[in-house]
Amino acid sequence: MEIANSREALLVRNSDLAQSRFSDAKLSLSSFADVNMQGSTFTNINLGNASFIDVDLSNVSIKNANLTGMKINDVLVSELIRVYEKHSK
């Protein structure tokens, strides 16, 4: 199924949308609950001001990311990286 040039909000429940592709899509203020995105790829994505609660980020790889203000368990990631780099020398 292809959805193009739509301006309506979608309510998707109890669905298997594996291998779906989203391109040039605005999903701001969307909500994802009980969603499996294992093995997915995110490229050129804006997640500014997003919240992640009770997530499994095991084996996640993040490259070329703007981490300004990002916190994990209320600790600034930039501070974690600074301390790591200081102690790894």
N, C-alpha and C positions, 0 to 999 in steps of 0.2 A: 504494500500500500504506500502511496506517496501522498504527502501533504505538502502543498506549495502555496506560498503567498497567503497563508491563513493568519488571521488576527484573533482567533478565538482561543480561549484557554481550554486545555484538554484535561479531562479527568480519566486517568488510566488506572484500572484496578485489576488485580488478579490476572495479569497478562504476562506472556512470555514474549518480550520484544528483543530477544538476543540477536546480535549482529545488526541492530538498527544503526543508522548513521544520521547524525545531526550536523548540518552545515549551515553557516550563516543564520543561526537560530538564536532568538532572544529568549532565554529562559530565566531572566531575572525575576526575583521574588517567587520562584518556584519552590516547591517542597518535595523532598524525596524521603520516603519512609519505608523501611523494610524492602530495600532495593539492593539487588546483587549486581554490582558493576565490575566484578572480578574479571581481570584480563582486559579491561577497557583501556583505550588510549585517549588522552586529552591533549590537544595541541592548540596553541594560541587561544587559551581559555582565560576569561576574566572571572576570578572567584573572589574579587575584592569584597570585603564585608560579609563573606559567607560564614556560616557556622557549621561545624562538624561535631556531632554529639553521638557517643557510643558507636564509633566507626572502627573498622579493622583496616589498618594501614600497613599490615605486615607485607614486607617485600616490595613496598612502593618505592619507585625511583623518581626523584624530582630533579630536573636539570633546567638551568637558565631561568630560574624563578626569581621574581621580585618578592622578597620575604619581609619587606618593611612592615613593622608592626605586628607580624605574625606571632602568635603565642601558642604554645602547647602546654596544657595544664597551667595556664596563667604565667608561663615563663617565656620571655621574648626569645625567639629562635636566634635572632642576631647575637644575643648575649651567649647562648649556648654554643654557637659556632665560634665566637671570639674566645671563649674559655677553652674550647677544644683545640683551636689552632695554637693558643698560647702553650698548652700542655703537651702538644704533639711535637713541638720543636726540640 
